[in-house]
Amino acid sequence: MERMNKQETAPILEKFKVFVANNSLLETHPSIAGISDSFPIDKQPSIYYGTGICTPKQLSAELPIDILSMMLVTERMRRQFDLGEIYHHIADTHALTNKHFDQDAVKKLAAKTEESLTQIAKNLGLEHFHFILASAFDQTSSYQEILNSFKTDKHEYVQREVADIEWYRKEKNVYLKTGWIIQSAETSLGNDERVFDREYKNKINGDVSFLYLKAGRTLDKARPKASPYISIAGESRIHIKKGESVSSKLEKAKEEFGPDKQFGGTRRYLLDILREYEKIYGSFNMSMSFEERLQMIIDKATK
């Protein structure tokens, strides 16, 4: 891919950094730090992000509405800066290697997740999204060549994550990866995507830039932050599915949070998703309540 010199890319790259700094769904400091000076923003690079379908102990039960943070932020970036395609990677292979899970259940969940996300994108008019299962390509010679081209002292999961990034860069012209992190400050937690990204830079360094979304939010005081794409059974959360009742979920949450009208920060987070939605699709009717706006999005996305 042809590279532009720094003088040519500087103006638009600075505008991109301003966009990132002003987006309330992104963690500003690690995201700004993750933007490469050689990011070829004028060459319509594509965007990539990966989502899992399980925790180490449980398969995901539902898609939380928080997944829209990833979808809407990347779509607005694509539109505003005339970027390429958006590749949503579904890491089913990682779940398939977990001996705790029934293999057929994993395959069914992966297929259901791909189908649900495809329908959401269609309903929201997100024409440049591509949903790809890891199992659809991770046995190909091109992927295996990347996987075997470097060594790491970290877990196989990390090695696969690094190989995924490079595969998308080589095969899909991806030079921008978005992920999520629990907090802006550095952490040694295993679910922090900076572990994968640092290892990619150390082992391959293909000039990919990295942005970090804020963690998803639950309606559970004991576990306020969580993955934006996995919701386990019994978790108090708003889901993006047919028949979901936002008002019922929030009314029940009031029993736990009492007078805290922000539900421990969850309401503020969901308001940020609503604002991102408005920036793409236009403003809601001013007479609509917070609950009604969320419900409208869910109903539209899952019709």
N, C-alpha and C positions, 0 to 999 in steps of 0.2 A: 504493500500500500504506500502510495506516494506521501511523503511528509511535507508539511509547510514549515517555513522557518518561524522562529519565535515572533519576529516583528509582524508577520502577516496574521498570525493567530491571536496575538495579544489582545486586541480590542474586544473581540467576541468572547474570548476566554475570560476576560475580566467581567463581562456582562453575565456570563454563566456563573461565575463565583458569587456575584451579587444575588443572582437568583437563588443559589444554594443557601447563602447566608440569611436570606429573607423568608425562606420556607420553614414554617413552624413545625412541619412533620419530619424535618431532617435535623440531625445532631450537627450543629454548625461547625465546631472546631475540628473534629476528626474528618468531616466531609471535605472541608476546605483543604486540610492537610493531605487528603487522599487524591486530590486533582493533580494529575501530572502536567508539568509545563509543556510536554510534548503531546498532550491530548489533541488529536486531529479533529477538532470540533467542526471545522469548515468542510470536512470530507464526508459528512453524513455517516458517522460511525453508528453502529447499532448498540442497543442496551441489553444487558443480561442481568437477571436475578434468579436465585434458586429458592425453592421452598420444599420443605420436607412434609411427610405425612405421619410422623410419629415422634414421640419422645423416646428416651431409652427404654421406657417401661410400658408405654401405652400407644395404641394407634389413635390418630385423630378421630374425633367423633363427628365434628362439623367444621365448616369453614367460618371463622369469625368475620364480622364486618370489617375488622382491621385490615384484611387483605387489600381493601380498597386503597389504603395508604400507599402501598407499593404500586398498585396499578395506576392510580390517578397521578401520583408524582411523576412517574416515568412517562406517562402519556403527555403531561403538560410540558415536560422537558423536551420531549420529541417534537411537539408542535411548535413551541416557542423558538427552538434552536435548529429546526429543520434536520433532526437526526434521522437515523435509519429505522430499522425494525426493532421490536421489543421481544426478547426471547425469555419466556417464563419456563424455567427448568424445574421439573418435578422429580425429586430425588427418591424414586421408588427402589432403586437398587440398594441403597443404604438400608432401607427397611427390610428388604428381602434377605439381607445378610444377618439380621437379628434373629437368633434362634428362639427368642421368646414368643415370636409371632407366628400365627398360622399363615403359611405361604399363600394359600388361596385367598385369605382375607386381605392380605397385603395387595395382591393383584387386583382384587375387586375394588378396594379403596382407591388405588392409583387410577384405575379406569374411571371411577366415579368422580374423582377430583378433577381429572382432565376434562371430563364431560361438563361438570359444573362450571369450571372456569371458562371454558369455551362458550358456554351459553351466556354467562355474565358479560363476557367481552362482546358478544354479538348483540345482546340487548342494550348495551351502553354505547354501541357504535365504535368500539375500539378495533378498528380494522387492521392495525399493524401489529397485533399481538399474535405470538405463536407459542403454543403450549407443547412442550416436548418432554416425554418421559426419558429419564436417564437410560433405562433399559432398551430404548429404541436405538441407541448408538454406542453404548459403552463396551460392546464386544467387537466393534469395527476395528479394522487395522489402523485407521487414522487415530482413533482414541487410544488404542493399546500402545501405539508407538509413543504417544505423548506420555502416557502413564509410566512407561518403562524408561523414559529418557532422563529421569532424575531420581535421586534417592533422598529420603527424609528420615530423620530419627523419630518422627511423630507417627501417630496412628494411621492406619490405612485410610480411615475416613478423611483425614487431612490431605493425604496424597491424592485421593480421588477429587476432592474439592479443588485442589490446585490444577489437576488435569482437566477438570470441567471448564475452568476459566480459560485455559489455553486452547482447548478444543473450540470453544465458542469464538475466541479471537481469530483462530485460523480459519474456521469453517464458516462463520457467520459475520465476520467483520465487526466483532464486538470490541469496543475500547472503553466501555463504561459499565461498571458493575455496581448495582445497588444492593445493599444488605440491611440488616438491622442489628442494633446493639442495645443492651440493657441500660447502659449509661455512657455518658460522653467520656468520662475518665477511663483510663486504661484498666483492664481487668484480666485476670488469669482464668476466668470462667471458660469452660469448654464450649459453651454455646455462643461465644462472642466471635463474630465472623472476621474480626481483625486477625485472629490466629491464622485463618486460611489465607487472607490477603497478604499478610507479612511473609508467609512461607512462599507464596507465589512470587513476590518481589525478590526474595532471596534466591529462589531456585530457577526462575525463568525470566522475570522482569520484562514482560512484553509490552510495557508502556500503557497498561490498563489503568484507568482511574477508578477510584472507589468512593462511593457515597454511602452514608449510613442513616437509615431511618430510625426514628425513635421506636422503642418497644411498644407492642400492643398493650391494651388495657383491659382488665377484667372488672367485674362487679363484686370482687371478693377482697375484703380488707386484708386477709392473710396473704394474698398473692396478687398484688395490684398490677404487676407487669408480667407480660408473657409474650410468647411468639405471636406475631401478627397473622400467622397462617395455620396454626394448630390450636384446636380447642378440644380438650380431653373430656371424657364423660363426667357429668356431674358438675362441670365448671360453670360458674355464674357469668354469663357472657352473652352479648348480642350476636346472633349468627346471621349470615346472609343465606337464607333459605326460604322456600315457600312456606307460608303460614306463620312466619316469625312475627311475634307481637312485641314491638318496642315498648309500648306503654306498659304492658304487663311485666316485662323484665325490669324496667326502671321502678315501677311501683313496688315490686318485691324487694328490690335493692334498697329502698328507703328504710325497710325494716332493719337492715344491718347498718346503714350509714347514718340514719337519723336525720338531723338537720343539715348535714353536709350535702348541699345541693350539687356539688361537683362530683360526688361519688368517688372521692379520693383522687381526683384528677381525670377520671374516665370521661366525664362530660366535656371537659376542656379539650381532651384528645379527639373526641368524636366531633366536636365543633370544628376542629382543624380539618378533619376529613370533609365535613360539609362545605367549608370554605374552598377547599381544593376542588371539590365537585362543581361549585358555582363558577370558579374561574375557567372551567372548561365548558360547561353547559349553560351558563347564565344564572342569574339570581332566582331564588325561590320567591314565591308569593310572600309578601311581608306579613301577611296574616297567619301564616303557618307557624305552628309551634316547633320547638326543637324535636320533639318526638315525631311529629307529623312529617318533618323533612327527612328524618332518618327512615321512617317507614316508607315514604315515597321512593327513596333510592332502592331499598330492599325489594319492594314490589316490582319496580321497573327492571331491576337486574335479574330477577328470578321468574319473570312472567312466562 
